[in-house]
């Protein structure tokens, strides 16, 4: 599998409320890889959104697609105008990465997956998720709109 994209029927407003209630911090770079600029709000890794009841229908789909591999870590990003996610992979995941989008619009920059040495934009809408191999390089270009783009990420 290179990647799998689908939509899940979740109450994205309840998930966004939960995100807003947890608190988050501003990050200019990825602590493990300081050359990766992020410039966005990010949760701490102990938040563990994969344990939230509001996300359980998504977790069930992830479990089916990953043959019940465990989710080792989960967190969220809030991208604002000027935010960017440099190209990176997830070496600490077991096999897959899943990104779920409780808030995204067509004017937000899409995630881009590097497939056959070319970055391919994956167009997404609210409640979409994408599951891809942990070794696929991916990035998000600079956000040029004023409204938030929210992603919850799972290492599987």
Secondary structure, DSSP 8 states (H G I E B T S, - for coil): --EEEEE----HHHHHHHHHHH--EEEEEETTEEEEEEEEEE--TTS-GGG-GGGHHHHHHHHHHTTT----EEEEEEE-TT--EEEE--TTSSSEEEEEEEE--TTS--EEEEETTEEEEE---TTEEEEEETT--EEE----SSS-EEEEEEE-
